[in-house]
């Protein structure tokens, strides 16, 4: 058992840790949001940080796939633009 985690909070902590491991950062942060000891608090803050980073990366990726008209770019499998002649 981890030191510093109340025995009744183990289930929430380990579920949050599992969510974190599969990159479900918002869910992980939500589960340990009321943690009083250091380990759940750290997980809450770090999961919150990672959730923001993940959203920013997803947003940047989505923006780079849009062309000037707001439509998704058509690309070939090698990354070059597809041309319809």
Protein Blocks (a to p, Z undefined) as FASTA:
>chain_A
ZZhiafklmmmmmmmmmmmmnopaklmmmmmmmpcbfklmmmmmmmmmmmmmmmmmmmmm
mmmmpcfkopacdddfkopacddZZ
